[in-house]
């Protein structure tokens, strides 16, 4: 019964490869630029592996930096991207259905970046296999990092399945069968919450780091994920509408903006709660917070970062609540951009680094990323954007209704109305 | 564009990209020359058979001779039955001279260029136990007026946060209470470094440099053999000495007799006498880590 699939699936992959690499000149320019940046990152990483992580600014005092900061942000983006599935399915918003695949593709690209950021942070990437269940020694369920590996890989597979299935069905010219993707869509909503909760537990479970050791960390992560996901998708939909001539209505954008209006406020409220708890009591538990927001003993490398982050978050909140943000896209887009950068700072450099300053013996050693770290970071982002671009190119037919067998080549036999082999 | 021409251009672009990728990875060539297949495939320490372990030890000795120009002996020393180690430090007599830190540096074949050591000595203010008012980077004659000194090293916690968080079980607590690292299994994620409340762990940010004539040739797999680049290391109570009936190097170096080491299970040991007769405390007791390293003041 699935004999059709073993023939049509390879043909589908071949067509996908062709489609993903076809484009207008500006597509090639875009991909070439991204490739160049990614290669700069690859080269910097090769130097880092061969000469050691002494090429980074990390030390035994601040042992995680820019890589883990970006990792944390991107787990949020991956989770937030799929949360747009919630209005589409739970509230049966039909216009949202059409763009759900965009969120899933963003999630896929983000998880790829997450895995890369963890990999470039490893001192011994050649021993990656020690983590593989079966041949390695996986410290599950005790280590939170082992949980993170499981939930992130699971999330990647879930989204690859849903997005891949929808695109493949489009290729076959068939209506996707609900039982082959709807349960997975619902599972991915729950799973999205889990990836960011587990990532928060990585930090909040460490008793020796009072700055992270807060029960509010996981809720804060979820709140800010609900900012970055919708904000990124709002911008992405408009880019797609312009460059791909897609008919994307205002509906999805307005729905996402409504979500944003609430989450920016919730996030700021939680930040304020954290600040109150840190500063009202004071004492040595306030040391990291004092260092982050005001500087400590003359050291203040993070002060400009965090105030920029908070400033952008506040500005985004204000802009989103101006009546004009409902009609003027420039206003909305500016707010989205501010919110993205604001959360990137607050959750990245503003959360990971101060966890280490002062150190557990209360020494203050500062951290400013090196050029190597910036190159690798840019490289990973460039790679992620390439994945996202190619994914969207493949999904255009789903969004537009092309890529059916008729537009490619008639299938050898009419597809069986049975379960797909995917 | 003509589809054929487009395909040719695509293949050309792909080839160029692949070539550039290979070129970008070129720095790895030098690094990969230092790695061997045997090392890459080596199993976890606890899973090695006696024969496999013997082969690993010989390989590591050969590697050290080849890379550092020194003949060394790397032993596999297991915990002794009926022994649980404990360490106590008398804050009333410590003068902050850092001889312990220096002895650790030499004994454990630490990287010379970073002057690494498993011990950090805090200069604290009399009348205060606030580490924030202390300093680990003091640079003046000791003991200074109004100060006391508190050396901190791995507390060999019974409930060790570092062991819990390791995603690959590269670090564990042995039956004599010593927390060890399999340097050939560690993936270098540094989660343990984030989890440790005592700043006890160190990462090899680069390949350690030790001149051949300064290398301590008396080494053990789980302790002072020269560590590879990119892995975490820590104090092992000098298990290459203490599991053979000797005292830790930091204790032997102490000029004031501030350090007391011994078997907690031996009721006649000096460490037991200290625990029973002195006013003893542990660092950050509230975290529930249950250290085997104790501090005390003379009454």
Interface residues (C-beta under 8 A of the other chain):
Chain A: X21 X22 X28 X35 X39 X40 X42 X43 X46 X47 X49 X50 X51 X52 X53 X54 X56 X58 X59 X60 X61 X63 X64 X118 X121 X122 X123 X124 X125 X126 X127 X128 X130 X131 X136 X137 X138 X139 X142 X143 X144 X145 X146 X149 X202 X203 X205 X206 X207 X208 X209 X284 X287 X355 X356 X358 X359 X360 X361 X362 X363
Chain B: X6 X10 X13 X17 X20 X21 X24 X25 X26 X27 X28 X30 X31 X35 X40 X44 X47 X120 X122 X130 X131 X132 X134 X136 X137 X152 X161 X164 X165 X166 X167 X168 X169 X170 X185 X186 X187 X188 X189 X190 X191 X193 X194 X195 X196 X197 X198 X199 X201 X202 X203 X204 X205 X206 X207 X228 X229 X230 X231 X232 X284 X287 X288 X289
